[in-house]
């Protein structure tokens, strides 16, 4: 089976559908765009503009807060990706929605995973995005450029952190916090590969763990 079809079949097993009772919090979505390059899965990421008022200069996936006109979490993720990097919704094959996580600002963030073509040429909105780059998905399962801060708040007190050097530009990017956790989740599930470092969730049943974390965090807000 082709890598794209194989990955879609795997990830659809983890689509949350209507399985979750979600806390009443402000909603946001991110698009986790998957690309097949040289026969390997990659994901596209962005560097937020240094001019933004929140999370300036941080690496993230395309996304943002839900607008009143958005129909659902998928609509939010696709709209934001088009606004930020010029990715048309018609050019995204949406695969699934994974379990939401709560951001440091108290937003309920739903990751929407979708495939885009390798030929996609981003057109970043300079007011929001200062760089666009791709990372091999298995990078997020390797301990080589990874560290974990066990004194930080977040997933059971663990904050994951990666340093990635883009081979095309030579620029180093720091990928951490919620974005790193989402990348680890997608990589672990899509590749069926347990990371070389400790993770708190069961790759065969991530829903149970993240639902517990979700409601524990929500109860503290």
Secondary structure, DSSP 8 states (H G I E B T S, - for coil): --HHHHHHHHHHTT--TT-----S--EEEEEEEEEEETTEEEEEEEEE-TTSSSSTT-EE-SEEE--TT--SHHHHHHHHHHHHH---GGG-EEEEE---EE-TTS-EEEEEEEE--TT------TTTEEEEEEEEGGGGG-STTEEEETTSSSBTTBEEEEEEE-TTT--EEEEEHHHHHHHHHHHHHHHT---SS--SS-TT-HHHHHHHHHHHHHHT-
